[in-house]
Amino acid sequence: MSHSEVPPPPGIWSIPASTSRNLAAREDLLAEIGATLAKRGVAPLCGLGGTGKTKLAIEYAYRNASAYDTVFLIDGQSPATIDSSFVTLAAEMRLPEHEQPDPARVVAAVRSKLGRRGRWLLLFDGVRDPSEVEPYVPSVSHGGHILTTSQNPIWRGLTTVNVRGIERAESVRFLLRRTGETDAESADALAEELGDLPLALAQAGAYIEETGRPLAEYLALFRQRPAALLERPVNFPVTVATAWESALAAVFSHQAAAELLSLCSFLPMDAIPRRALSEYDPLALDDAIAVLRLHSLLEVRPHALSVHRLVKIVVRNQLRRDDRRRWMEAARRIVQASGQDSLSTEEDREGRTEPESG
């Protein structure tokens, strides 16, 4: 049953209805969220921007609406936005403190009230720094629950729910359902190109629906102009490129992290062996990895690193001409040194040496 079929319960409810068509039920993740909340009371949903963390949290809220009397969405991007959300929640709870000019007193009143009872769910959406949420979290000892969404996977002492792309079969089903086509082969190939990223699939579906371009033609166009298509909004509220703007801005203010991400963006391997980066200072490399992980722009696997294929496209397109050539040559040397001369760099695969224009 989708959340659109479940009415919200009486009481306080601030969860928006989804405005786009759900990609997948993602039953395994919903079950993992439920189990984590039952055990810990807190479940951080972590992953790259565009993987559908917020929609997953909203789906969980709707499916479990009858278990709560209070369900409230909080803008978790900064202490200021959290303060504002808590003032609104205090008013909804009819706490006299909601008119206090000091947000700290309002927050304390909400925490105290919720901490003494259960049957509530707070959803902190878009958290950048987990430490900023800590002063706002009520006690969950009486059965209250906290859901958070964040690109930052480092939540010390907490079990996180890692949200990645959806299964290939579901990607294909979504594209066919959204476009009304039966070309499963093109849908599968496009899902591969998009790395099964929910936001990218939804953006492609919206473009195809709006322009009437057949799946096979969109696939061919994407292979020619991937960065341009990832940037085109076509009546879509958020694009893949804009979803990563703040994360990439933060990364490119850190030299070592910017250099590592730039290099990885030209490497064709899905899993980049750490040994391929052995010429780099290990401490500087670890620092760069740590910065990239804060935004889920890089995933650490056993003895290897992984960058989503769409992140590579967006990063390459943002680099200046001289930097593109520099990192393409560095990537080519690594590919050759790894004994995989048959592998081309990502830039070679696309056959371009200049950034795309939108």
N, C-alpha and C positions, 0 to 999 in steps of 0.2 A: 504494500500500500504506500503510495507516495504521500508526501506531507500535505499536498493540496486536498487530499481526501479526509484529513484529520482536522477537526475544528479545534481552536485553542481552548484551554480550560477557562473557567471563570477565575477572576483574580487579576494580577498584574501580568501583562503580556506585551512585549515590545519587539517581538521578532518579526521582521518583514517577510512578506510572501516573496518567493523567488520570481523574478521577472523574466527569466530565461528558461528554456526547456532543459530539464535535468539530463545530464549525460548518462548517468548510471546510478543504480541503487547503491553500489559499493557496500554490499551487505557485510563483507568481512571487516571493513573499517568501522562500520556502525557497531558491529558486535564488539570490536576491540575497544571502542570508546566506552561502551556500556560497561565492559569488564573493568576497565581502568578506573572509571568513576566509582564503581561499586567497591573497588579495593582501596583506592587512594582518596577519592573525593575530588581530585583535580586531574584533568586530562589536557595537556598541551598538544594541539594539532600542529605539526611542524612540516615545513617543506617549501620548495621553490614557489615563488609567486606564479599563480596561474594553475596550480594543481587542484584547486577547488576546495580549499580548507574551510572557507566561510560557508559555502553552500553545504558542505558536509555537516558543519556544526548546526546550521539551520535545519537541515533534514533531521538530525538527531533530536533537536528541540521539538519539532512537530510530531515526530513519531512517539516521543515520550511525554507529550503534553499533559496527559492525565496524571503523571507522577508528580507534578509540581503545581503549586499555587502561585508562584512568582517566577517568571522567566524574563530576564532582562538583558538586552544587548548593550554593551558598553564599548564606546570608541576607545580602544586601548593604545592609540599611537603615542600618547604623551601623558604626563601627569595632568596637564591642563584639560585635555579632552576627557580623561577619566573623572576628574573633579566635576566637570560639567555634567557628565552622565550620572554621577552619584547624586547631584543636586536634583536632577529630574526624577531619579528613582526615589529619593526621599519624599518628594512631593507626591508621587504615586502611592507611596506607603503611608501618606498622611502623617509624617513625622513633623512635629513642630519645628525641629531644627532646620527644615529645608529653607527657611527664610533667613537663616544665620548668614552674615556676610563672610564668615570664615569657613572656607570649604573643608578644612580639616575637621571642624566640629560636625559638619554634615556627614562626612565620611565615617567618623567615629560612631555617630548615631545609627547609620545604616549597618555598619559592621556589627555593632552590639545587638541590634534587633534581629538581624538574620542569624547571627552566631548562636542565639538562644533557641532557634527552632530549625526544622528541616523543611523539606518540600520546596526548595528554591534552586534555581539554576541561573548563574551569572555567566554570560558569554563575553569575555574580553577579546575583542576582534582587532587584529592588526598590531599586536604587541611587538615593539621593536627591541626593547630591553626588558627581560624578565624581572630584573631587580626593581623596575619601576612599578610593577604590579603588586609586589609583596605587601606594601603598606595598605593595600585596599582589600585584601582577601579576608573575608570573614572566616571564622572557625567552621569547619565542615564536620565537626564531631557529632552533630545532631542530624546529619543526613543531607545537608546542603551540598551542592555540586558546583564546580568551577570548570568551564570549558574555555580554553584560550586558543587563538590562532596566531601563528607567528612564522616568519621565515627563519627565525633564529632557532636552531635545534638544540642549543645548550641550555637545558633547564636542570640545574644541579639538584640532585636528590629526588627528581621526579621522573616517572616513566612517561616517555613521550610516544605519541602516535604519529608515525612517519607517513605523510601523505605524498604519494608520487603520482605518476601517470596512471591511466586506467588500462585495463586489459585490452589487448588488440581486438578481440572479437567484439567487445562493447564499443570500441572506437568505430569499427566498421558499421555496426548496427546503427550507431548514432548518425553517421554521415549519410547512410542510405535512407534512414527515417527522415532526416532533416531536409534532404534534397529531393526525396520522392523517386530516386533512381534505383536501378537494380545492378549497377556496375560494381560488383563487389571487388573485382580485381583493382580497379582504380581507387576505390575507397580504402582498400588495404594498403596500397602503395602510398596514398596520401597520408594515412595514419602513421606510416613508417617515417615519412618526411617530417611530420609534425611531432614525432616522438611521443605520440599518445597523450599529449598535454591537453587537459580539458579545455583551458581557455583558448588554445590555438584551434582545437577542433570546433569549438563554438563560433570562433571568429571566422573560420573558413566556411562553416555552414551558413552563417549570416551573409557572407559575401556572395556565395553561390545562390542563395535564395533571392538576394536583392538584385543581382545582375543577370540571373538566368544562365550563367555560364555552366556548361556540363562539367561533371566531376573530372572527366579525363582531361578536359581543356584547362581546368583550374590546376590540376596536377602539373601539367606541362608548364603553365605560367609560373607556378610556385618554384619549379626547378630552375627557371630562368631568372626570376626576380623575387627571391624569398624575402629579403629584408623589406622591400617595398610593400609586399602584401602583409607582412607582420605589423607594419606601421599604419596601414589603412583602416580607419575606424568603421566605414560603411554603416553608419547608424548603430554602431556597437559601442556600449559605454566605456569599455576598457579594452585596449589592445595588448598583445603580448609585449610589444616594445614599451608601452607606458607602464605596464605592471612592474617592470624592473628598473624604471628610471632612478628612483631614490637609492636602490641597492647598488646600481652601477656607479652612481655619483659618489657614494661612500667608498666603494672599492677603488675608484680611480683617484681618490685623494690619498691613497696609500700606495707608494711606488712599487713595493715588492709584490703586493697583491695584484695590482694592475698589470705588472709584467707577467706574472704567472698566468693570469686569466687570458691575457693577450696571446701568450704562447700556446696555451691549451686550445684556444679557439681555432688554431690552424692545424692542430694534430688530429688525424682522422680516426684514431682508435677510440672506441667507446670506453675502454679501460686503459688509462695511460699509466704504464708501469713506473713506479717511483724510481727504479734504477735508470730510467731514461732521463731523469732530471739530476743525475748524480754529479754533474759539473757545478751545480748550484750549491751555495753554502747551506748546510742542513738546517741551521737555526733560522736563517732568513727564509728558507723554504717553509719551515714550520709556521713562522709568523704569517706568511702570505696565505697559507692554507687556513689558518685560524680565522683570518679576516674574511675569506671567501665563504667559509662555513657559517659565519654569523648570518649570512643572507641566503644560505642554501644554494649558492651559485656553484658550489663544488661539493661533490659527494666523495667521502673517503671510503674506499673498499680495501680489503686485505691486499697490501702491497701495490695498490693502484689508486688512481684518482679518476673521477668521472665528471664531465661537464655536459649538461643537456645540449643536444644538437642545436636547438633554437637559440640558446644562450650564445653559442658560438657564432651563429649568423648575426645576431644583433651586435655583439661585440666587434666582430670584424668590420661591420658596416660603419661603426662609430670611429674607427681608427683613421688617423691621417695617412696619406699615401706613403710617406717614408716609413712610418711605423708598420704599416701593412707589409711592406717589402721586407723590413727587418725581421718581423716575426715569422713571415712565410719562409724565409731562408733558414731561420733557427729551427723551425719545425721540420724542414726538409733534411737538415743535418741529423736531427734526432731520429727521423724515420729511417734514414740510410744507416745510421750507426746501430739501430736496433735490428738490422738484418732483414728489414721488411721493405726492400727497395721497390717492390711491386705496389706498395701503398703510396698513393699521392697525398699531398696535403689537402686540407679542406678547400683551400682556395683553388687548387688545381682541379678538384672535382667539379667546382662550379664554373671554372673556365673564365674567371674574372680577375682583374688586377686593380680595379678601381671601385670605390664605394658606390653603392646604388644611390640614386636619388628617388625620393618618394613620388 
